[in-house]
Amino acid sequence: MISLLNDLNPIQQKAVLETEGPLLIFAGAGSGKTRVLTYRIACLIHEKGVSPRNILAVTFTNKAADEMRERVERLLGGSAKGIWISTFHSACARILRQHINHLGFERNFVIYDEEDQERHMKAVMKELDIDFKMFHPRAMQSSIDRLKNEGVTPDQYRPSQFNIFEKRLALVYQRYQEDLHRNNGVDFGDLLLFVTLLFKKNPEVLRSYQNSCQYVMVDEFQDTNLIQYQLIKRLAERHQNICVVGDDDQSIYRWRGAEVGNILNFERDFPGTKVITLEQNYRSTQHILRAANHVVKENRLRKEKILWTKNPEGELLTLYTAEDEADEARFVVRKISEHVHCSFPRNPGNTGRPYRDMAVFYRINAQSRAIEEELVKHQIPYTIVGGMKFYERKEIKDILAYLKLIANPSDGISLKRIINQPPRGIGEKTMERITVFSRESGLPLYEGMKEALKEDWLSPGMRERIGEFILLIEELRQEAKLLTPGQLTLTLLARTGYLERLKEERTDGALSRVENIDELVNVLTELERGEEVEETRPREVFLESFLDKVSLVSDVDLYEDRENRVSLMTLHCAKGLEFPIVLIVGMEEGLLPHYRRGEGMEDLEEERRLCYVGITRAKEKLYLSRAEKRSTFGVGRANLASRFLDELPFELIQVEERKRRREHLFSQETSWFDDFSRSGDETDFTPQENGFSKKEDVTLIPDGFYPLRTGMRVRHPRFGDGRVKSIEGMNEDQKATIVFQMAGPKRLKTRYANLEILE
């Protein structure tokens, strides 16, 4: 163990060796929290003699869980066998697979993903005759998710008598859950809610897991919501050996229920908690960390921590003020091209950086359009993280729906999806009649379809087509007991003719879908190789395991950096990733911070944390950009610079001047600022190495006297250094147009501008 500890710094060693009782680890960005968790697990098993089966480690993405598992296995080899490392939702799915019968469900339940949930919600609202325009299905779904995160069941929900939305929500929630039960299905929120209900109704089940989970560790604890925290507390309350790792400065998911208070109040909930803070960063340069520290320290609801590193100072941050989003996109492409085609300063022997080293972050997905167009124009390969997932493609969803129906015949959502994939001549009206018949008979849709064959309201031709479909599913269900998931998928493709129909189209789109299906079969084959095959383990368990994994996959889980492409993503998607070169665009009021988050302190502080997360993803170089004008609904609107730019120290920023574009993307034509600066003393305004002029003696403009003249250099407390371009009016009505280095041109009333004259 001593040799293992040599890989850790002193604070990390302390966190690893503190194994008994509650422990709270504040782990700053890039401080090696995954290493601490994996070495802590190794210490428990190797030094303390704890059985791997008595350790539970929980995180938020499959990618993070897989990485943690692989690291532990590298440290311990076969000694790590049996350890439970999982996401919250996967852990709950595993518990429910064993015990959901206590809640009236069958163990072969299906987990509905976001698209399935939306289809189900629309069907429920249509049945209840609720107008989609008055009550949007997504708003209903979001409200139900929020209630489940708070542990509120339909029976417990009490709507306000004076709120029509809440009254409709109560009806929808009740019917939504009833139909899920009829389909033997659950959604994401149910996984957490149902385990909570299971533990309350069956204390013996809770005790068995408390006995098993003697040591509990939680990663990314700042992202836990109320019900996740309650589950962890209940699992750990017997042995109290709970270790939570997180960073309140990276809590950015309040909009989906995350409570930063869980980590800030942990010491109150677990008396005697030991607290350790990891502040040494191994990822970024000193300049990037100083910038991040200056931004996040403006938040009040946080634990004090200052990131530091032994890494080099690195390059200054570069700020660019674009004319509009098109100019901003050209700047992004220019910087990418410079790094790809030019030698990187710290690597003179290198001919350039690969595209995969670079990422562009933005606040909302709509910002990617202009950047994508410019990347395409210059033939720069890119990938959008958080765009359409592999498992959301139509052909993949179709095949998965077949597999879900085979695993769980009560799954009416999947049945409706594939009843005519490929076409079988079973129309929507027929399915609507069968749906009503099934509901009135109290049967799942598949069973109702079987019973409908006995009714005379179906034509002979329709009965034949439905009978053939049912026979197909029944045969595939029998095959599922003998075949692996990969073999079963190949069989259903052959039996249904799905693949052949695509090949017959002979279009590029159809061939692409064939390739996607081929990749799905490859994924299933890899899964089979990775599973521990037991002779007594039913084949359908492998299928359930795969379907669970697919349903719970996240954007970050699907991110791969093997291809040489620039990565484009929202700041929310960027969490958990890192890149040598990062470009954050749209540093404007209304975008970052976003106008929809409001002006409340909690909203603003979360937006600031989002900015902090973006900054700390950069390892070597960080670019920031904003547009003076950005189109909204076809109308160009002027934008102020983000207040977060004001929180960055001047000495860390170098300003890139705007370049006009004529025949060549990288034209060296003089910028608008250079054109103007010639009207004054040009040498006085030349930036120094740090991007700003040296500090000089200043004269504060006295009250009642405004001695400004064109060409004069001034300093503004918010906008920084600038030069007076024009003056209008006199005395108290005097206004000046000033071109600032960082903020661009501003028209200010001199009386209230609080300007300093630079001598």
N, C-alpha and C positions, 0 to 999 in steps of 0.2 A: 504493500500500500504506500510505503514511503516513496517508491519510484513514481507511483501515480500522482502523488501530491506535488512532486517536483514540476509537474506540468502546469501547476496553478500558482497564482499570485497569493500573498498572505491572506487577503480578505476572502478570496475564493476558497482557500484551504479551511478557513474558519467556518464558512457556510457548509462545506462538505462534512466536516467533523461534528457539527452540531446536529446530532441525529434524534435526540429525545425531546419531546414536548413541542409546543407550537413555535414555529419559526417563520418570520416574515422577512423575505429578501427583496429589497428594492434594487432592481437590476436596470441600470441605465442602458440606453441604446448601445448595442455593440460591446457590451461588457462581459460577454461570455456566459450568459445565463444557462444556455443549453448544456454547455460543458459542465457547469456546476451541478445541474440536475443529474446528468449521466454519471458523473464521478460520485455524487452522493448516493445514487443507487448502487454503484459498485462498492462503495464503502459499507453500506448496509449488508450486502450479501457476502463480500469477501472478508470484512473485518468483524462485523457484528454477528455474523452467522444467521442472518434473517433469511427465511425461505423466499425465493422469488415470487411464490404464490401468495405471499402476505404483503406485497407491495402493489399499490395502485398509483400510476402516474397519469394525469389527465392534462390534455392541452386542447387547442381549438381547431387544428387542421390535421388531416390525415398525413400531410407532408411533414409537419412538425413531429407527429407521433412516430412516423416511419424513421425519420432522422434520429430521434432519440433512441429508438429501439436498436437501430444499426450501430450507434455509438456504444451502447451498453454491451452489445454482443461482441464488438471489437475489443472491449476492455476485459470481458469475462469469458468469452467463448461460450461453451455449452452450459456454464453455470447460470446463464441468464434465462435459460429455458423456463417458461411458465410465468414470466413477469407480465403484468397487465398494464400495458401502455396504450392509451386510447384517447379519442376525442370524447367530449361529454356525450354527444348524441350517439356515438358508436357504443359507448359503455352502457348507456341506457337501453339501446336496442338489444345488446347482449343479455341484460338482465330480464328484459321483457320476453325475449325468446324462450326463457326458462319458466317465467312465472306469470305471463299475461293472462293465463286461464283464470286466475283469481279475479280478473276484471271483466270476465265474460267474453274474451276474444280467443280465437284459435292461434296457436303458436306460429302458423304459417302466414301471419298478417303481412300486408304489404305496406311499405313506407312511401307515401306520396311526395314527390318533389314539388318544386314551386309551380311548374306548369300544370301538373296534375291537380294541385290545390286550387289553382285559378279556374280550371275547367270544372272542378267539383263545385266551387263557390258559385259560378255562373249558373250551373244547373239547379242548384238549391234556390237561388234568388228567382230564377225563372219559374220554378214550381210554386213559389210563394207569391208570384206576381208582383215582384218589387222592381221598380223602374231603375235601370242601370244608370240613367242620366241623373236621377235625384240621389241615388246611393251607389257610388261606384264600387264594383266588386273588390278592387284592390284596397279601397278604404275599409271595407268590411273585413277583408282578410287581415289587414294590418291591425285592426282593433282586436280581432280574435287572437292573433299572435300575442298582442300585448297582454290580454287577459290571461292567457296560458302562462306567459313569463312571470306573471304575478301570482300564479297558482289558483286562479279563479275558474271554476267549472261553470257550465251553463246553469246548473241549479243554484249556484251561489251568486250569480250575477244579478244585481239589482239596478235596473235602468232608472233614470230620472223620469218621472211622470210628465215632465215638461219638455223633454228632449226627444224629438221624433226619431232622430238617428239612433239613439240608444235603445228606444223601444223596438225599432226594426232590427237592430243588432241582436237583441235578446231572442227574437224569433229565428233569425238566421243562424245564430250560434247553436241553438237547440237542435234545429233540423240538420245543420251541417254535421254535428257530432253523431246524431242518430244515423245519418246516411253513411258516415265513415264506419260506424259499427256494423251496419248491414253489409258493407263491402269488406268487412274484416280488414280495414285499413286504418292507418294512423298518419298524422303529418308530423313535421319537425317538432312543433310545440308539444304534441302529445307524448313524444318520447320522454321528455323531461317531466311533464305533468303526471303521466301515468305511473312513473316510478315513484314519484312523491305520494300519489294515492295508494300505490301498492305497499309502500313502507308504513303508511298510516293504518291501513286496513289489516295488514299482516305483519305484526311486530316480529314474528319468528323469522320471516324473510329478511327483515332489516338486521336482526341480530346475527344471522348467518353471514351477511356481508360485512358487518362491523367486526366480527371475529376474523374474517378472512383478510380484510384491509387494515392491517395493523399499522402500516405506514402509508400515509396519503400525501401525494405531492401534486400541486396544481401549477401549471405554467400559464403565463399571460393572465394572471389573476385579475388584473384591472378590467378585463373584458367580460367578467362573469356578470350575469343578471341575477335577479333576486332568487329565482327558483334553483339556479345552478348553485348558488351559495348555500341555500338551505340544504340541498342534497349533500354537498361536501361536509357541511357541519354535522349532519346526522351520521354520515359514514365515519367521521373521525371522533365523535363525541365519547366513545368508550375508551380508546387508547390515547387520544389527544396528541398523537404523533403526526401532526399536520404541518407541512411545509408549503407555503405559497410564495410564488415568485412572480413579480410583475413590476410595472413601471407606471405610476399614475400619470406621468407626463406623456404616455403613449395611449391613453384611454380615448378612443375616437369612435366608439360605437354606441353612444347613448341613444341614438335614434332607433336602435334595434333592441334596446332594453338593458344595455350594459350599465352597471352602476359603479362609478369610480369610488363611491363611498364604501364599497365592499373592502377595498384595499386600505383606504384611509382609516376605516373604523375597525380593522381586524384586531388590533391590540385591545380594543374595548371588549370585543366578543370573545377573545381568548386570553384571559388574564395570565400573566406570566410569560407573554410572548417575548422571545428574543428577536431583536431587529438587527439586520446586517444590510449595509448599503454598498453596492458595487458601482464604482464610479469610473474605473479605468476602462477606457474605450480602446478596442483593438481594431476598429474598422476605419475610422476617418482621420483626416489630417487635423492639426491643431486649429487652423483657421476655420474649418467647417464646424468643429465642436464649439469654438468660441461664439460663432454666429448662432448656433442652436441654443447655447446657454443663455445668450442675451435675449432671445425671443421668448423662451419658455419661462424665464424668471419673472415675467410680467404677470403670470398667473398667480392668483392668491390661494386657490384651493389645491395645494400640492405640498409634498414633502421636499424639503430643501436638499438638492444634490447638484453637484457641479461635475460634469464630464471632463475628463482630462486624458491625455494620451502621451505615450513616448514616441508616437509617430512624428515624422517631419512636420514643419509648419505648413508646407504645401502651398498651392497657389491661392491667390485671393479669389473671392466670389466675384463673378461677373454679372453686372446688371445691365439689361438692355431695355430701353423704352421704345416700343414699336409704334408706328403710326396707326396700325390697325391689326386685325388678326392675320391678314395675309402677310403683312410685313413681319409679324412675329413668327409665322411659319417659315418664312424665308431665312430668318435668323436661326431658327432651330436647324434647318437643313444645312445652312452655312457652317454652323459649329460642328455638326456631325461629320460633314465632309472634310473639314479641316483636321479633325482627329483621325479620320480614316486614311486620308491621303498624305498627312504630314507626320513627321517624327514627333512623338510625344516628348516634351521637354525633359522629363526625368528618365526617359528611356531612349537616349540618342541613337542606340543601335537598332531600334525598332523602326520599321518603315511605316507604321501606322497601327491604329487600334481596330480590332474587329467590331462589327456593328453590335454584337451581343454585349459589349461593355457599356453601352449607352441606353439610357431610359429617359422618356419624357413623361412627366407627371402633370396632371391637370385636376381641377376640382370637380368638374362634371363631364360626362361623356361627350356632350355636344361640342366641347372644345377641340375634340380630336379631328373634326372634319377638315378644317383648313390645313392642319398639319399632315393629315393623310394625303390630301390632294398634292401638296408640295413634295412629299416623299415619293409618291407615284410618278410625278413629273420628272424627278431626277433619278428614278429607278433605284431607290434605296429600299431594301427589304425591311419589312417591319411586321410585328405581331401585336395584336391588341389583347392585353390581359383583362379578362372580365367581359370580353365580347361573347359571341355565341360559343358555349361550351361544346365539346365533342359529344357529350351525352344528351345535348339538347337538339341535335340535328334530327330532322324528321325521320330519316331512315333508321337511325339508331333508336329513337323513341319507339318506332313501330316494332322493331325486333324485341326491345326490352318489354314492351307491352305484352307481346306473346309470352315471354318468359315469366312475367308477373302473373298472367292469367293461368299459366301452367302450374306455377307454385301456389297460387291462391285463387281458385275458381270463383270466389265471392267478389273479386275485384271488378266491379262494374265499369269503372273509369277506363281501365285497360281494355275491357271487352268492347266498349263503344268505339275505342280508337281503332281497333284492328278488325272489326267485323267486316269492313270492306277494304282491307289492305292485304292483298290486292283485291280488286273489285269482285264482289260475289252477287251483286244484284239485290242486296238486302237494303231497302231504302230507309230514309230517316223517319218517315211516317210509321213504317212498320216497327222500328225500334222504339219510337215514342209510345206506341200502343203496348208493346211488350214491357216497357218501363213502368207504365201505369198499372198494367196487369200484375207485375212483380211486386210493386209497392202495396197494392190492395191485397195481395195474397201473403204479404209479409215474407217474401222470399228475396234472396240476392238475385241480381239480374240474370246470371247464368242459369240458376235453377228455375227462375221464372221462364226463361226461354225454353227450357226443356218441357215445362208444363204446358207452355203455349202451343207446343206441337199437337197437343190433344184437343185444342180448341178449334171449332169450325170457322172462326173468323179469319183464319189464315188460309190463303189460297193453296191448292196442292203444290204449285210450283214454288211458293215461298216456303212451305213446310219442307220440301225437298232440299232447298238451298240451306235452310237453317239446320236441318238434320245432318247434312254433309259437314257443316262447320263444327257442330257439336261432336261428331264422330272424329274429326281431325284433332280437336283439343283433347278428347278422351284418349286417343292413341298416343299423343305426345305426352300426356301425363303418365302413361304407363312407361314410355321410353325414358322419362326423366328419372325413374327409379333405377335404371340400368346404365345410363350414359352420363358422362361428365358434362358440365355446362357447355363446353366448347363443342362436343359431339352433338349435344342436343340442339344447339343453335344451327349447326350444319344440317341436321335432320329437318328442322322446321323450315329452313330456307328451301330445301329440296321439296318438301311436301306441299308448301304453300305456293311455290313458283315465284316467290317474291324477287329473288335474285335474277331469275330468267327474264322477268318482265322489264327490269331495269336495263339488262343487257340488250334487250330487243329495241330499246329506245335509240341507242347508238348516238346519244348526245354527250357533250362534254360534262354536263351536269349529272347525267345518269351514271356515267363512268366514274365520276368523283364520288357519287353515293355508293357505288360498288366497292370502291377503295376504302371508304369509311367502314362499311360492313366487314370487309376483310380485316381491318384494324381491330374491330370489336372482337372477332374470333381470336385474333392474336392476344388480345388482353385477357380473354377467358382462358386461353391455353397457358399464359404466364401465371395466372391465378392458380390454376390446377397444379403447376409445378411448385409454386410457393407454399401451398397448403400441406399440412401434415396429414398424409393419407392414412386413415385407420380403416381396417377391413370392416369393422362393425359400424362405421359412421355412414349413415344414409347419404346417397348421392344428392338428394334434394337439399341437404344442409349446405353443400357447396354452392348450390344455386341461390339459396337464401343469403348466404354470406356475400356473394357477389352483388346481388340486388341491393343489399343494405349499403355496401360500399359505394355503389353508383349513386344511390339516392342521397347520400350524405357528402358527396364530393363538393369541394369549394373551388373558387377561382384560383387560389394560390396552389391548391393541390395539382391543378392541371398545368401550372406554369412550368415550362421546360426551357432552359437556356442553351440547349444543345445546338439549335440552329442559329446561324449567324444572322440575326435580325435585331433591329432596334425595337425595344419594348415600349409600348404606349399603354398607359393605365391611369386610372384615377388615383388620387392620394390614398384613398381608403384601401385600394387593392395593393398599394406599394408596401404596406406594413408586412414585415417578415422577410422582405427582400433587400438586396443591396447591389449597387452597381458602381464601377469606378467613376463613371461620368453621369451626372444627373442634370436634367434641365427641367425646372419648374416654371410653367407658363401661367399667365393669367393672374399675376400678383396685383390684383385690383380690388378695391372696395366693391362689394356686391358679388364677387366670385370667391375671394379668399381674404377676409371672411365672406361667406355666402349670405346673400340677403334673406334667404328663407329661414335662416337659423335665428333671426331676430337680434335684438340688442341686449338681451339679458346676459348677466355675467356668466352663467353656466354655459350658454350657447357660445358666447364669444371665446371663452376659455377652451372649449372643445375645438373650435376652429383654429385657435392658436396651437393647440396640441397637434392638430392635423398638419399645420405648417412645420412644426418641429419634427414630426415623423418624416415628412418629405426631405427636410434638410439632412437628417441623420441617416438617410439611405445612401448618401454620396460618400464614396471612399476617397477619391482624389480630387475631383473637380466638380464645382457646383455653379450652374448658370441660373439666373433668375430673370424673368422677363414680364413685361406688362404692356398693354396696348392703350394708347390714349383714347382710342375710339374702337368700339366693338359692336357689331351688328346684333340687334335683338329683334326678332320677328321682322327682319328686312329693313330695320331702321337703325342707323348708326347712332350710338350713344357715347357721350364722353364719360370717361371713368377716372376717378381719383386713384392714386397709387394706394396699394394696400397699407393699412396702418402697421402691418408686420414688417414692412420695409423700413419704417421709421425706427423700429426697435433694433435694427442691425447697426453695429458701430461703423462709422464712416471709414475707419482705417482698414476694415476688412473687405471693402468693396472697391472694385474697379469698374468704371462705367464704360461700356462699349458704345461708341457714337453710332448714330444711325447712318447707314449708307444708302444712297439712292441707287436704284437698279435700272440700268439701261440695257446694253446688249448682253452683259455677262452677270451671272449671279454674284460674283465676288468683285464687282467694280469698286475701285478705290476712290471713287469720286468724293469730293469734300462734302461733309454732312451739313445739315442746316445750321447746326450750332457753330461749326467752323466758319460758315459764311458770315454769320452774325458777329462772331468774336473779332473779326478783323476791324470792326468799327472802333474797338478800344485797343488797349495795350495787350497785344496778343501773347506776349511772352509771360505776362503775369498770370494768365489763366491756364498755362500748360500744366496738365496733371503730373504729379510726381510718381514715384514708383508704386505708391499705394493707391493710385487712382485719384488722389485729391491734392489740391495745392497745399503748400506748407502753411502752418498756423502763422498768422500775422497779427499785428496790432489792429484792433477794431475800434470804431467810434459808433456809439449808439446814437441813433437819430433822436435829438431832443424833442420833447413835446412842443407842438405848435410851430415847428420849423422843419421843412422837408427839402433839404438841399440835394435832391437827386438830379442827376443829369444822365443823358443817354450814354451808354458805354460804361457806366460806373459799376464796380463790382460790389455785391452786397451778400449778406448771409441772413437766411431766414431760419428761425428755430426749428421748423419742421422740414422744410424743403432743402435746406442746406445752402451751398454756395451757388450764386448765379450772377448774371449780368443784366443790367437794365437795357431793354430793347427800345422802349418808347414810353413817353410820359404824356398824360392828358389831364387837364384841369389844374387848379391851383389851390394852395392852402389846404383846408380840411377836406375839400372835394377831390384832391389830387389822386389819380390812379396811375399805376405803373404796370407795364407788361414786362415781366422778368423771365429770362430763360435760365432755368436751374439745371445743374449738371445731372442730378438724379431724377428730378420730377418733371423736367421739360418746361415749356412756357406756362406761366401763370399770370393772370391779371388780378392785381391786388389793390385794395384801397390803402394808400400809404399810411394813413392815420392809425390803422389797426394792425398793420403788418408786422410790427415789432422788428424792423430791419436793422442790421448792423452794416455800417459802411466799412469795407476793407481797404485800408490805406495802402 
